[in-house]
Amino acid sequence: MFRNREEAGERLADALEGLDLTDPVVLALPRGGVPVALKVAERLHAPLDLVLVRKIGTPGNPELAAGAVVDGPAHTVVFNADVLRAVGRTEADFDAAIARKLEEIEARRDKWLAGRAPVPVAGRSVIVVDDGIATGATMRAALKGLANKGAHEVILAVPVAPPETIADLEALCDKVICLEAPMAFYAVGAHYQEFGQVADETVTALLAQTGRQEP
């Protein structure tokens, strides 16, 4: 049980501090991952940035993910081939949807980071942080989106996740650090004493603190 996201971040930082990292950069999944990631970035003296993921729904069923758009120095689109086959669509059928998702990502980056360009990740140890993982769909897209960005290594760091989700994500990164992996997993928030919503204003304020900027 974690007291709050800040304490979870401190405990993650403890686990990461002893690793041999190359010019590390910390990427948070907003909104809940930002307070956790800030503590990690401060301890590692690393810049903090966001990895923004927007789901691409299928026609008539927006909750069924045909894929996802992941931002970065160059955006990446990750498609679910099984879903495309099931709905009888091709990747080209989603060009308009992708354009809309990129506009949404740009709007969120403008809101939270005042339009600052993504921090370069090539040749660096990239640490991807969230406050916890349930199904892993968003994190899976984020990790796949980083696959061809030239990172020295990609480390997934989360306070809590179910063991089967961690096992599924291990193939998409170089290392996983998960502090708690309970067999009886119900929801991320059940493992925190304080787990309130993180407001947009809070995300903006946290990202403005030391640790966001390049050294």
Rosetta blueprint (number, residue, H / E / L):
1 M L
2 F E
3 R L
4 N L
5 R H
6 E H
7 E H
8 A H
9 G H
10 E H
11 R H
12 L H
13 A H
14 D H
15 A H
16 L H
17 E H
18 G L
19 L L
20 D L
21 L L
22 T L
23 D L
24 P L
25 V E
26 V E
27 L E
28 A E
29 L L
30 P L
31 R L
32 G L
33 G H
34 V H
35 P H
36 V H
37 A H
38 L H
39 K H
40 V H
41 A H
42 E H
43 R H
44 L H
45 H L
46 A L
47 P L
48 L E
49 D E
50 L E
51 V L
52 L L
53 V E
54 R E
55 K E
56 I E
57 G E
58 T E
59 P L
60 G L
61 N E
62 P E
63 E E
64 L E
65 A E
66 A E
67 G E
68 A E
69 V E
70 V E
71 D L
72 G L
73 P L
74 A L
75 H L
76 T E
77 V E
78 V E
79 F E
80 N L
81 A H
82 D H
83 V H
84 L H
85 R H
86 A H
87 V H
88 G L
89 R L
90 T L
91 E H
92 A H
93 D H
94 F H
95 D H
96 A H
97 A H
98 I H
99 A H
100 R H
101 K H
102 L H
103 E H
104 E H
105 I H
106 E H
107 A H
108 R H
109 R H
110 D H
111 K H
112 W H
113 L H
114 A L
115 G L
116 R L
117 A L
118 P L
119 V L
120 P L
121 V L
122 A L
123 G L
124 R L
125 S E
126 V E
127 I E
128 V E
129 V E
130 D L
131 D L
132 G L
133 I L
134 A L
135 T L
136 G L
137 A H
138 T H
139 M H
140 R H
141 A H
142 A H
143 L H
144 K H
145 G H
146 L H
147 A L
148 N L
149 K L
150 G L
151 A L
152 H L
153 E E
154 V E
155 I E
156 L E
157 A E
158 V E
159 P E
160 V E
161 A L
162 P L
163 P H
164 E H
165 T H
166 I H
167 A H
168 D H
169 L H
170 E H
171 A H
172 L H
173 C L
174 D L
175 K E
176 V E
177 I E
178 C E
179 L E
180 E E
181 A L
182 P L
183 M L
184 A L
185 F L
186 Y L
187 A L
188 V H
189 G H
190 A H
191 H H
192 Y E
193 Q L
194 E L
195 F L
196 G L
197 Q L
198 V L
199 A L
200 D H
201 E H
202 T H
203 V H
204 T H
205 A H
206 L H
207 L H
208 A L
209 Q L
210 T L
211 G L
212 R L
213 Q L
214 E L
215 P L
